[in-house]
Amino acid sequence: MYASEAITEESERTAFRKAEKKYKIYYDNTKKRKIPRPVDLSEVIDFKSILDKYDCNGELMEGVSALNCDFDRPIFCLESRPGFYFIPGALSVEDQCQWIRESLTSFPQPPNRTNHNAIYGPIEDLFIAANKGKVLILEESLLDSNRSEINVNQNDVSTSQWKFSEELDESHGKDACKSTSASVLLRKLRWSTLGLQFDWSKRNYNVSLPHKKIPDALCQLAKRMAAPAMPCGEEFQPEAAIVNYFGLADMLGGHLDDMEKDWSKPIVSMSLGCKAIFLLGGKSREDPPVAMFLRSGDVVLMAGEARECFHGVPRIFTDAENGEISPLECHFSGEDDLSYLNYIRTSRININIRQVF
């Protein structure tokens, strides 16, 4: 669902792949540092500018329309992509900060699964451990009982063979090689799953995996955001969510979200942190995609025909000039907020909520 398909010589020539390569970050090496190559952003749709002009004089660029519905702020549609809705600045700065905190502290907590489960099993309090400079080590007792090879059952989220230690010293001896710092693991965190857990190997939702319900506050927010894209008389039922974490030079390859039963129900996608470029293609990779900016607080809805469109994120902007996180910096001003601010200055978080059945 979130891994791009294997890249072949044929796929390298598709319109979607060409757009990915156009916007992907590349570096020119100098003696002192790597400098990002300039990229032409003239064709990237900027819904923030569209909103500003629409609020000023009601004008819209060609191919963009405003949805006529009972919502507290303008919702824009792309006439070439039925079922796609863009709500710029949908989340207040306070809401953005709340969900950044939750995404880093609560959402990766077991029984929610992350990309680290496959190697380390469930990891408790990763964000706290990273800020305390802790190290994850393989427990000595388990090494003695299973020295030859450690295999972590990906479906077993109740036990862990790895534990955090305050520091790695001489007492750990030769086991020091079986360790990794929490700060490194935090930067390598790529996804966590809420509610019904998605089985990446089988590409379906595994209802037998232990899980907790999506937090009520997130459910209520998703229901409110999804309402404009819902069939008449129906209410969105949040049952699963995937949280994606992007760092410097990370990208999300073109893919389809096709594992849910009813595509008339939207995926609610919320952006947090650094600005990104989002590509929305067509039903074939050969269809040229539309590029647009995603900023912190923007919400995207994809329902119906839009669910059949390839989409991805080829680039995030982590530099101070283009990341556009000044409102977050002002709000994360307390001493206790410094760890969140340091993370989000060079990162993007995306929370996408789904109705599975």
C-alpha positions as CSV (number, residue, x, y, z in Angstrom):
1,M,0.0,0.0,0.0
2,Y,2.8,2.4,0.9
3,A,5.7,0.9,-0.9
4,S,6.1,1.8,-4.5
5,E,6.1,-1.1,-6.9
6,A,9.4,-2.5,-8.1
7,I,11.1,-0.1,-10.5
8,T,11.7,-1.5,-13.9
9,E,13.1,-0.1,-17.1
10,E,9.5,0.3,-18.4
11,S,8.2,2.0,-15.2
12,E,11.1,4.5,-15.4
13,R,9.6,5.8,-18.6
14,T,6.0,6.4,-17.3
15,A,4.6,9.9,-16.9
16,F,4.3,9.4,-13.1
17,R,7.9,8.3,-12.7
18,K,9.1,11.2,-14.7
19,A,7.3,13.6,-12.5
20,E,8.7,11.9,-9.4
21,K,12.2,12.3,-10.7
22,K,11.5,15.9,-11.7
23,Y,10.6,16.9,-8.1
24,K,12.8,14.5,-6.1
25,I,15.6,16.2,-4.2
26,Y,19.1,15.8,-5.7
27,Y,22.3,17.2,-4.3
28,D,25.4,18.8,-5.7
29,N,28.4,18.0,-3.5
30,T,30.8,20.8,-2.5
31,K,33.8,20.6,-0.3
32,K,31.8,21.7,2.8
33,R,28.2,20.5,2.3
34,K,25.6,19.1,0.0
35,I,23.5,21.7,-1.8
36,P,20.1,20.8,-3.2
37,R,19.8,21.3,-6.9
38,P,17.3,23.9,-8.0
39,V,13.9,22.6,-9.1
40,D,11.3,24.2,-11.3
41,L,8.2,24.6,-9.2
42,S,6.2,26.8,-11.7
43,E,3.7,24.0,-12.5
44,V,3.0,23.1,-8.8
45,I,-0.5,24.1,-7.8
46,D,-0.5,26.3,-4.7
47,F,-3.9,26.0,-2.9
48,K,-2.8,28.6,-0.3
49,S,-2.5,31.2,-3.0
50,I,-5.8,30.0,-4.6
51,L,-7.5,30.4,-1.2
52,D,-6.1,33.9,-0.8
53,K,-7.4,35.0,-4.2
54,Y,-10.8,33.3,-3.7
55,D,-11.3,35.0,-0.3
56,C,-10.3,38.3,-1.9
57,N,-12.4,38.3,-5.1
58,G,-13.9,34.9,-5.6
59,E,-11.7,34.1,-8.5
60,L,-10.4,30.6,-9.2
61,M,-7.8,29.3,-11.6
62,E,-8.9,27.2,-14.6
63,G,-9.6,23.6,-13.6
64,V,-10.2,24.3,-10.0
65,S,-13.7,24.7,-8.5
66,A,-15.1,25.4,-5.0
67,L,-17.4,22.8,-3.4
68,N,-20.8,24.2,-2.4
69,C,-21.5,22.6,0.9
70,D,-22.1,23.4,4.6
71,F,-18.5,23.6,5.8
72,D,-16.7,26.2,7.8
73,R,-14.0,27.0,5.2
74,P,-13.6,26.7,1.4
75,I,-13.0,23.2,-0.1
76,F,-11.5,23.0,-3.6
77,C,-11.9,20.3,-6.2
78,L,-9.9,19.5,-9.3
79,E,-12.3,19.1,-12.2
80,S,-10.0,16.5,-13.8
81,R,-10.0,14.3,-10.7
82,P,-13.6,13.7,-9.5
83,G,-13.6,12.6,-5.8
84,F,-10.6,14.7,-4.9
85,Y,-11.0,17.5,-2.3
86,F,-8.4,19.9,-0.9
87,I,-9.1,21.8,2.3
88,P,-6.2,24.3,2.8
89,G,-5.4,25.3,6.4
90,A,-8.1,23.0,7.7
91,L,-6.4,22.4,11.1
92,S,-5.6,25.1,13.5
93,V,-2.0,25.5,14.7
94,E,-3.1,24.2,18.1
95,D,-4.6,21.1,16.5
96,Q,-1.5,20.6,14.4
97,C,0.7,20.7,17.5
98,Q,-1.6,18.3,19.3
99,W,-1.4,15.7,16.6
100,I,2.3,16.1,16.1
101,R,2.7,15.3,19.8
102,E,0.4,12.3,19.6
103,S,2.1,11.0,16.4
104,L,5.5,11.0,18.2
105,T,4.5,9.7,21.6
106,S,1.1,7.8,21.6
107,F,0.7,6.5,18.0
108,P,3.9,4.4,17.8
109,Q,3.0,2.7,21.2
110,P,2.2,-1.0,21.2
111,P,0.0,-2.7,20.3
112,N,0.1,-0.2,17.4
113,R,2.7,-1.6,15.0
114,T,5.5,0.3,13.3
115,N,8.2,-0.5,10.7
116,H,10.5,-1.4,13.6
117,N,8.4,-4.4,14.7
118,A,9.9,-6.6,12.1
119,I,13.4,-6.3,13.6
120,Y,13.0,-5.3,17.2
121,G,9.4,-6.3,18.1
122,P,7.3,-3.8,20.0
123,I,9.2,-0.7,21.3
124,E,7.8,1.3,24.2
125,D,8.3,5.0,24.6
126,L,10.7,5.5,21.6
127,F,10.3,9.3,21.5
128,I,11.0,9.6,25.3
129,A,14.0,7.3,25.0
130,A,15.4,9.2,22.1
131,N,15.3,12.5,24.0
132,K,17.0,10.8,27.0
133,G,19.8,9.5,24.8
134,K,19.0,5.9,25.6
135,V,20.2,2.8,23.7
136,L,18.2,-0.2,22.6
137,I,20.0,-3.5,23.4
138,L,19.2,-7.1,23.0
139,E,18.6,-8.6,26.4
140,E,21.4,-10.8,27.7
141,S,19.1,-13.6,29.0
142,L,17.5,-13.9,25.6
143,L,20.9,-13.9,23.9
144,D,22.0,-16.8,26.0
145,S,18.9,-18.8,25.3
146,N,18.9,-18.1,21.6
147,R,22.4,-17.1,20.7
148,S,22.5,-18.5,17.1
149,E,19.7,-16.4,15.6
150,I,17.0,-14.1,16.8
151,N,13.7,-14.2,14.9
152,V,11.0,-11.7,15.8
153,N,7.5,-12.9,15.0
154,Q,6.0,-9.9,13.3
155,N,2.5,-10.7,14.6
156,D,3.7,-11.0,18.2
157,V,3.3,-7.5,19.7
158,S,3.1,-8.7,23.4
159,T,6.8,-9.3,24.0
160,S,10.1,-7.7,23.1
161,Q,13.6,-9.1,23.1
162,W,15.0,-5.6,23.0
163,K,15.0,-3.1,25.9
164,F,16.2,0.5,26.4
165,S,19.3,1.1,28.5
166,E,20.5,4.4,29.9
167,E,23.8,4.0,28.2
168,L,26.0,1.4,26.6
169,D,29.1,0.7,28.8
170,E,31.6,-2.0,29.4
171,S,29.1,-4.2,31.2
172,H,27.5,-5.0,27.9
173,G,30.7,-6.4,26.5
174,K,30.5,-8.2,23.2
175,D,26.7,-7.5,23.0
176,A,27.4,-3.9,22.2
177,C,27.2,-4.7,18.5
178,K,23.6,-5.8,19.1
179,S,22.5,-2.3,20.0
180,T,21.2,0.9,18.4
181,S,20.5,4.4,19.7
182,A,16.9,5.5,20.3
183,S,17.6,8.7,18.4
184,V,18.6,6.7,15.3
185,L,15.5,4.6,15.6
186,L,13.3,7.7,15.9
187,R,14.8,9.1,12.7
188,K,14.2,5.7,11.0
189,L,10.5,5.6,12.1
190,R,8.6,5.5,8.8
191,W,5.0,4.4,9.8
192,S,2.7,3.4,12.6
193,T,-0.7,1.9,12.3
194,L,-3.8,2.8,14.5
195,G,-7.0,0.9,14.9
196,L,-7.3,-2.2,12.7
197,Q,-3.7,-3.2,11.9
198,F,-2.6,-3.5,8.3
199,D,-0.5,-6.6,7.4
200,W,2.1,-5.3,5.0
201,S,3.2,-8.8,3.9
202,K,-0.3,-10.0,3.0
203,R,-1.6,-6.5,1.9
204,N,-4.8,-6.7,4.0
205,Y,-6.2,-5.7,7.4
206,N,-5.6,-8.5,9.9
207,V,-8.4,-8.2,12.4
208,S,-6.8,-10.9,14.6
209,L,-3.8,-8.6,15.5
210,P,-4.1,-6.9,18.9
211,H,-5.1,-3.3,18.5
212,K,-6.7,-0.3,20.2
213,K,-9.5,1.8,18.8
214,I,-8.5,5.1,17.1
215,P,-8.6,7.9,19.7
216,D,-12.0,9.4,20.0
217,A,-10.7,13.0,19.4
218,L,-9.1,11.8,16.1
219,C,-12.3,10.0,15.1
220,Q,-14.4,13.1,15.6
221,L,-12.0,15.2,13.7
222,A,-11.9,12.7,10.8
223,K,-15.7,12.5,10.7
224,R,-16.0,16.3,10.5
225,M,-13.4,16.5,7.7
226,A,-14.8,13.6,5.8
227,A,-18.4,14.9,5.7
228,P,-18.1,16.9,2.4
229,A,-17.0,13.8,0.6
230,M,-19.4,11.3,2.1
231,P,-22.5,9.9,0.3
232,C,-25.6,11.8,1.3
233,G,-27.0,10.7,4.7
234,E,-24.0,8.6,5.7
235,E,-21.4,9.3,8.4
236,F,-17.7,8.4,8.1
237,Q,-16.6,5.5,10.4
238,P,-12.9,5.7,11.2
239,E,-11.6,2.2,11.7
240,A,-7.9,2.3,10.7
241,A,-5.2,4.9,10.2
242,I,-1.6,4.9,9.0
243,V,0.8,7.5,10.2
244,N,3.7,8.2,7.8
245,Y,6.9,9.9,9.0
246,F,9.1,11.7,6.4
247,G,12.7,12.9,7.0
248,L,15.2,14.6,4.8
249,A,15.2,13.3,1.2
250,D,12.4,10.8,2.0
251,M,9.7,10.2,-0.5
252,L,6.6,8.1,-0.9
253,G,6.5,6.3,-4.3
254,G,3.4,6.2,-6.5
255,H,0.8,3.8,-5.2
256,L,-2.9,3.1,-4.9
257,D,-4.9,2.9,-1.6
258,D,-7.0,-0.1,-2.7
259,M,-7.4,-2.4,0.4
260,E,-10.6,-1.0,1.8
261,K,-14.0,-2.5,0.8
262,D,-15.9,0.7,-0.2
263,W,-14.1,3.3,-2.3
264,S,-17.1,5.7,-2.1
265,K,-15.9,6.4,1.5
266,P,-13.0,8.9,1.5
267,I,-9.5,8.6,2.9
268,V,-8.9,11.6,5.2
269,S,-5.3,12.7,4.9
270,M,-3.9,15.3,7.3
271,S,-0.5,17.0,6.8
272,L,1.7,18.1,9.6
273,G,5.2,19.7,9.6
274,C,7.3,20.6,6.7
275,K,5.8,21.5,3.3
276,A,5.7,18.7,0.7
277,I,4.9,18.2,-3.0
278,F,2.0,15.8,-3.6
279,L,1.5,14.1,-7.0
280,L,-2.0,13.0,-8.0
281,G,-2.0,11.0,-11.2
282,G,-4.7,9.1,-13.0
283,K,-5.8,5.4,-13.2
284,S,-2.6,4.6,-15.1
285,R,1.0,5.4,-14.4
286,E,1.0,6.7,-18.0
287,D,-1.3,9.6,-17.0
288,P,0.6,12.8,-16.3
289,P,0.1,13.6,-12.6
290,V,-0.9,17.0,-11.1
291,A,1.6,18.4,-8.6
292,M,0.5,20.5,-5.6
293,F,2.0,21.8,-2.4
294,L,0.9,20.2,0.9
295,R,1.4,22.4,4.0
296,S,1.0,21.8,7.7
297,G,-2.7,21.9,8.5
298,D,-3.9,21.0,5.0
299,V,-6.4,18.1,4.6
300,V,-7.0,16.1,1.5
301,L,-9.9,13.8,0.9
302,M,-9.9,11.1,-1.8
303,A,-13.1,9.2,-2.6
304,G,-14.8,7.5,-5.5
305,E,-12.8,7.8,-8.7
306,A,-9.9,9.6,-7.0
307,R,-9.3,6.4,-5.0
308,E,-8.3,4.8,-8.3
309,C,-5.6,7.4,-9.0
310,F,-1.9,6.8,-8.4
311,H,-0.5,9.3,-6.0
312,G,2.7,9.9,-4.0
313,V,5.0,12.4,-2.3
314,P,8.3,12.9,-4.2
315,R,9.7,15.6,-2.0
316,I,9.5,17.4,1.3
317,F,11.1,20.8,2.0
318,T,13.2,20.8,5.2
319,D,15.1,24.1,4.8
320,A,14.1,27.1,6.9
321,E,13.1,29.1,3.8
322,N,10.7,26.6,2.2
323,G,9.6,24.3,5.0
324,E,7.0,26.9,6.1
325,I,6.7,25.9,9.8
326,S,7.0,29.3,11.4
327,P,3.5,29.0,13.0
328,L,4.5,25.7,14.6
329,E,7.8,27.2,15.8
330,C,5.9,30.0,17.5
331,H,3.5,27.6,19.2
332,F,6.2,25.1,20.3
333,S,7.9,27.8,22.4
334,G,8.0,26.1,25.8
335,E,10.9,24.3,27.2
336,D,9.0,21.0,27.2
337,D,8.2,21.5,23.5
338,L,11.8,21.7,22.3
339,S,12.1,18.0,21.4
340,Y,9.0,18.2,19.2
341,L,10.2,21.4,17.6
342,N,13.6,19.9,16.8
343,Y,12.0,16.9,15.2
344,I,9.4,18.7,13.1
345,R,11.8,21.3,11.8
346,T,13.2,18.7,9.4
347,S,10.3,16.3,9.2
348,R,6.8,15.8,7.9
349,I,4.0,13.7,9.4
350,N,0.9,12.5,7.5
351,I,-2.1,10.9,9.2
352,N,-4.5,9.2,6.9
353,I,-7.7,7.7,8.3
354,R,-9.8,5.1,6.6
355,Q,-13.2,3.3,6.8
356,V,-12.2,-0.3,6.2
357,F,-15.6,-2.1,5.9
